[in-house]
Amino acid sequence: MGRRTTEPPISWLMHAALARPALISLAAGFTDNVSLPVSATRALLNQILGSARSGRVALQYGSTAGDPKLRELTAAHLRKLDRQAAASSSSSSLVPEPKSWTRTKDEDDPHSPARLLITSGSQQLLYLTTEALCDEGDIVLVEDPTYFVFLGILQSRGLRARAIRLERDGLSLVRLERTLQLLKRRGELSRVKLLYLVSYFQNPAGVTTAFEKKSAALKLLKRFEPAAGHPIYLLEDAAYRELRFAGQDVPSALRARGGADRVIYAGTFSKPFATGARVGYGILPEPVFAAVKHIKGNHDFGTANLLQQLSVRTLASGDYARHVARLQKRYAHKARVMKSAIKKYFPATVEWWEPEGGLYFWVRLPRGIPAGIKSKVFRTAFKNDVLYVPGEVCYADDPARHKPDHELRLSFGNAGEADIREGIRRLGMALRRVLS
């Protein structure tokens, strides 16, 4: 595994940004630096360390599954998000919520704290889940394009990816069914373990998966399970869910029929609050929960307890909710700045998808105009001191299709407004020079 694991593409892009101070990076998916909650975090840490009792708790080891209070608060927070999203949804696929989940068994409650694991960011949950469920040579179904860091996990663990075309409202159900049928005919369905979706403001394309598609995807996976000989899980990566600044929220796949048994939900407090405080969480069904918890115990004994106590206070005090509201307004403004600059400086033949949340714009050049790291577009942009993520790194190595190379991802997360405008201007100049 050590020999086949390669450096993530983003590492080189981040190094280039550090090595060239004049470079404007629209590549790395860092969150907004100006809005990081320094004062609120300082006050909360002072509360924690202000007494010997709370300070000692925070500076001591915790449990592998996570602080009980944080698990309760997180489960309640996620239940509230889904309840509010379900209230605005007319989908018949929604599981009706009982008057009180407390009267149900933990395994029947999709938001039960007993099913919730605190992790070192949602990234750890993705890795632990893959490690628990997949053997070398197994197949994971992914969106096309998808989160390229997850592709790095698959490559590192010797897994194969099969790509499902992405549409404006999520993955193509026609392509998903066709892929499952093809794998069944080839006798490979037993190697399929997961369907991985970045379901909110997808990294890199910025689209949100419709709830009906989540529900239909679960039904398809369930239909093919007898031929596979084992459960096929849906891993829902919701890292960007709370960064919405337009449109209506969508219920998680946990609220779909069958979701409690087959959905693994990965969430995080890092992106909506502070990425330096690496606290994420997962909702998992048994027996996956127990397996992932045991593996996590071998990794780190449990997520950093000081950061967990900070998260408890952040949620309980209301600081978290207030910060998320401010952050959504901030990203809405920065997205408008990038949209305005794109309309002003990009050639008319360039297509782009406008997001309703998250951190990214997805840009598509005319076919035949590559935008990869070795392309003339990338070299010209780099010479003009602007950096983007080439779209080709977001596509899995799937022999069933030719990997597209004419797209790119732009992030408005970390750059300031002036740098966004200037970066897009420089990139627009590079595009015009190549396209002409």
NORSULPE-V796101 format. One record per pair of residues at least 6 apart in sequence whose C-alpha atoms are under 6 Angstrom apart, sorted by the first residue. I is the first residue (numbers start at 0). GAP is how many residues later the second one is. Records with the same first field share a line. If there is no record, write none. Layout:
I=GAP ; GAP
This chain:
0=155
4=151
16=6
22=362 ; 363
23=362 ; 399
24=361 ; 362
25=361 ; 362 ; 384 ; 385
26=360 ; 361 ; 362 ; 383 ; 384
29=383 ; 384
30=382 ; 383
31=381 ; 382
32=381
47=6 ; 7
48=6
57=247 ; 248
58=247
61=243
62=239
63=233 ; 237 ; 238
64=52 ; 53
65=52
69=242
70=42
71=41
74=36 ; 38
78=32
81=169
84=164 ; 165 ; 166
85=165
92=163
93=161 ; 162
94=160 ; 161 ; 162
105=6
109=144 ; 150
114=168 ; 169
115=166 ; 167
116=164 ; 165
117=162 ; 163
118=160 ; 161 ; 162 ; 184
119=158 ; 159 ; 160 ; 183
120=147 ; 157 ; 158 ; 159
121=144 ; 145 ; 146 ; 158
127=164
131=160
135=22 ; 23
136=21 ; 22
137=21 ; 53
138=20 ; 21 ; 22 ; 52 ; 53
139=21 ; 52 ; 54 ; 55
140=20 ; 21 ; 22 ; 54
141=21 ; 54
142=20 ; 21 ; 23
143=19 ; 20 ; 21 ; 22 ; 251
144=249 ; 250
145=248
146=56
147=246
161=236
163=11 ; 12
164=6 ; 7
165=6
167=39
168=39 ; 40 ; 41
169=39
182=6
188=39
189=38
192=39
193=38 ; 39 ; 40
194=39
195=39
196=39 ; 40
197=39
198=9 ; 10 ; 39
199=8 ; 38 ; 40 ; 41
200=6 ; 7 ; 156 ; 157
204=157
205=149 ; 154
213=39
214=41
224=6
232=29 ; 30
233=29
234=29
235=29
236=29
237=28 ; 29
238=28 ; 29
239=118
242=85 ; 114 ; 115
243=113
244=83 ; 87 ; 111 ; 112
245=110
252=6
253=6 ; 9
260=24
263=19 ; 20
264=17 ; 18
265=16
266=13 ; 14
267=12 ; 13
268=10 ; 11
269=8 ; 9
271=52
313=6
340=80
344=80 ; 83
345=82
349=14 ; 15
350=12 ; 13
351=10 ; 11 ; 12
352=9
358=52 ; 53 ; 54
359=50 ; 51
360=48 ; 49
361=47
362=44 ; 45
363=43
364=41 ; 42
368=37
369=35 ; 36
370=6 ; 7 ; 19 ; 34 ; 35
371=18 ; 33
379=50
380=46 ; 49
385=37
387=22
388=19 ; 20
389=18
390=16 ; 17
391=13
